[in-house]
Amino acid sequence: MGSDGLIDINAIDALPLDISLMVRSLYIAAAVLLAIGSPHAQTLRGASARGKKIAEMNCQKCHAIDRVSASANPKSPPFRTLSQRYPLDQLEEALNEGIMVGHDGPEMPFFRLRPPQIADLLAYLRTIQSRAGK
């Protein structure tokens, strides 16, 4: 082990052959897992990407749907601040019932999302939330 607390890869050659092969196999397996990510993480990334598409198609005309932009309609809250106003889990019911108006300004179009779309949109919203004061 080196002074930095990491295993010196060259020291693996000094190990008995069976242990050396096992350690190398573990390094390779760890590298592969890090590269592909967990199935759960991949599912969340997929849901978030689908949720972003839903926001782009239905919401970005008025709302900022990213972490930095201003809303096109100043009376439409940026999506990154929604969790400061409402628990995101409570939005699930509103989205399921169909949001008719959630803010002042131009009339918000009525639309209703299906449960899988709601889950995807909420997954995306969770990825862009800013903390209060930011």
GIRA-V199759 format. One record per residue. N is the residue number from 0. RES is the residue in three letters. PHI is phi in radians with two decimals (NA if undefined). PSI is psi in whole degrees, 0 to 359 (none if undefined). D_LAST is the distance of its C-alpha to the last C-alpha in Angstrom with 1 decimal. Layout:
[[N & RES & PHI & PSI & D_LAST] [N & RES & PHI & PSI & D_LAST]]
This chain:
[[0 & MET & NA & 136 & 42.5] [1 & GLY & -1.39 & 174 & 41.0] [2 & SER & -1.16 & 340 & 39.6] [3 & ASP & -1.49 & 1 & 36.1] [4 & GLY & 1.52 & 359 & 36.8] [5 & LEU & -1.67 & 153 & 37.1] [6 & ILE & -1.33 & 131 & 40.4] [7 & ASP & -1.29 & 118 & 42.3] [8 & ILE & -1.04 & 330 & 43.1] [9 & ASN & -1.23 & 335 & 46.5] [10 & ALA & -1.24 & 340 & 47.4] [11 & ILE & -1.09 & 326 & 47.4] [12 & ASP & -1.10 & 336 & 50.7] [13 & ALA & -1.40 & 348 & 52.3] [14 & LEU & -1.34 & 159 & 51.8] [15 & PRO & -0.99 & 150 & 54.6] [16 & LEU & -0.95 & 314 & 54.4] [17 & ASP & -1.14 & 321 & 53.5] [18 & ILE & -1.25 & 320 & 50.5] [19 & SER & -1.03 & 315 & 49.5] [20 & LEU & -1.12 & 321 & 49.5] [21 & MET & -1.15 & 316 & 47.5] [22 & VAL & -1.11 & 316 & 44.8] [23 & ARG & -1.09 & 320 & 44.6] [24 & SER & -1.11 & 320 & 44.4] [25 & LEU & -1.13 & 319 & 41.5] [26 & TYR & -1.06 & 316 & 39.6] [27 & ILE & -1.14 & 315 & 40.3] [28 & ALA & -1.08 & 317 & 39.3] [29 & ALA & -1.11 & 319 & 36.0] [30 & ALA & -1.12 & 318 & 35.3] [31 & VAL & -1.13 & 315 & 36.1] [32 & LEU & -1.09 & 320 & 33.9] [33 & LEU & -1.15 & 323 & 30.9] [34 & ALA & -1.22 & 319 & 31.7] [35 & ILE & -1.63 & 340 & 32.1] [36 & GLY & 1.35 & 169 & 29.6] [37 & SER & -1.40 & 155 & 30.6] [38 & PRO & -1.01 & 322 & 31.8] [39 & HIS & -1.12 & 316 & 29.1] [40 & ALA & -1.11 & 321 & 26.4] [41 & GLN & -1.13 & 320 & 28.3] [42 & THR & -1.10 & 317 & 28.6] [43 & LEU & -1.12 & 320 & 24.8] [44 & ARG & -1.11 & 320 & 24.3] [45 & GLY & -1.13 & 316 & 27.0] [46 & ALA & -1.10 & 316 & 25.7] [47 & SER & -1.11 & 318 & 22.2] [48 & ALA & -1.12 & 319 & 23.9] [49 & ARG & -1.17 & 321 & 26.1] [50 & GLY & -1.12 & 323 & 23.2] [51 & LYS & -1.11 & 319 & 21.5] [52 & LYS & -1.07 & 319 & 25.0] [53 & ILE & -1.07 & 315 & 25.2] [54 & ALA & -1.11 & 320 & 21.9] [55 & GLU & -1.10 & 319 & 23.2] [56 & MET & -1.32 & 327 & 26.6] [57 & ASN & -1.96 & 341 & 25.7] [58 & CYS & -2.20 & 332 & 22.2] [59 & GLN & -1.23 & 349 & 21.0] [60 & LYS & -1.06 & 328 & 23.3] [61 & CYS & -2.02 & 319 & 21.0] [62 & HIS & -1.67 & 146 & 17.7] [63 & ALA & -1.28 & 128 & 15.2] [64 & ILE & -1.95 & 12 & 15.9] [65 & ASP & -2.12 & 192 & 13.8] [66 & ARG & -1.53 & 352 & 10.4] [67 & VAL & -2.31 & 333 & 10.3] [68 & SER & -1.28 & 158 & 13.1] [69 & ALA & -1.52 & 150 & 13.5] [70 & SER & -1.18 & 141 & 15.9] [71 & ALA & -1.06 & 323 & 19.5] [72 & ASN & -1.76 & 112 & 20.1] [73 & PRO & -0.99 & 340 & 17.6] [74 & LYS & -1.53 & 355 & 18.7] [75 & SER & -1.67 & 119 & 17.8] [76 & PRO & -1.14 & 140 & 14.4] [77 & PRO & -1.07 & 139 & 12.6] [78 & PHE & -1.07 & 332 & 13.5] [79 & ARG & -1.16 & 345 & 10.2] [80 & THR & -1.83 & 3 & 9.4] [81 & LEU & -1.04 & 323 & 13.0] [82 & SER & -1.23 & 345 & 12.8] [83 & GLN & -1.36 & 338 & 11.0] [84 & ARG & -1.75 & 323 & 14.2] [85 & TYR & -2.48 & 145 & 16.8] [86 & PRO & -1.13 & 126 & 17.9] [87 & LEU & -1.01 & 328 & 18.2] [88 & ASP & -1.11 & 333 & 21.7] [89 & GLN & -1.29 & 340 & 22.8] [90 & LEU & -1.20 & 336 & 22.1] [91 & GLU & -1.00 & 314 & 24.9] [92 & GLU & -1.13 & 316 & 27.5] [93 & ALA & -1.09 & 319 & 26.3] [94 & LEU & -1.19 & 325 & 26.4] [95 & ASN & -1.21 & 322 & 29.7] [96 & GLU & -1.42 & 339 & 31.2] [97 & GLY & 1.79 & 113 & 29.9] [98 & ILE & -1.41 & 127 & 27.1] [99 & MET & -1.75 & 316 & 28.7] [100 & VAL & -2.69 & 135 & 26.0] [101 & GLY & -2.22 & 2 & 22.5] [102 & HIS & -2.83 & 169 & 21.4] [103 & ASP & -1.33 & 165 & 23.0] [104 & GLY & 1.93 & 198 & 24.3] [105 & PRO & -0.92 & 146 & 26.6] [106 & GLU & -1.03 & 132 & 28.2] [107 & MET & -1.39 & 130 & 26.5] [108 & PRO & -1.15 & 144 & 29.2] [109 & PHE & -1.33 & 130 & 30.6] [110 & PHE & -2.64 & 154 & 30.3] [111 & ARG & -2.25 & 133 & 30.8] [112 & LEU & -1.79 & 150 & 29.8] [113 & ARG & -1.39 & 156 & 32.1] [114 & PRO & -0.87 & 317 & 31.0] [115 & PRO & -1.13 & 325 & 30.5] [116 & GLN & -1.19 & 322 & 28.3] [117 & ILE & -1.09 & 314 & 26.2] [118 & ALA & -1.04 & 318 & 25.8] [119 & ASP & -1.15 & 315 & 24.9] [120 & LEU & -1.10 & 316 & 22.3] [121 & LEU & -1.13 & 323 & 20.7] [122 & ALA & -1.06 & 317 & 20.8] [123 & TYR & -1.15 & 313 & 18.9] [124 & LEU & -1.00 & 322 & 16.3] [125 & ARG & -1.12 & 332 & 15.7] [126 & THR & -1.37 & 344 & 15.1] [127 & ILE & -1.95 & 1 & 12.2] [128 & GLN & -1.15 & 135 & 10.1] [129 & SER & -1.74 & 157 & 6.4] [130 & ARG & -1.43 & 154 & 5.8] [131 & ALA & -0.98 & 139 & 5.6] [132 & GLY & 1.58 & 357 & 3.8] [133 & LYS & -1.84 & none & 0.0]]
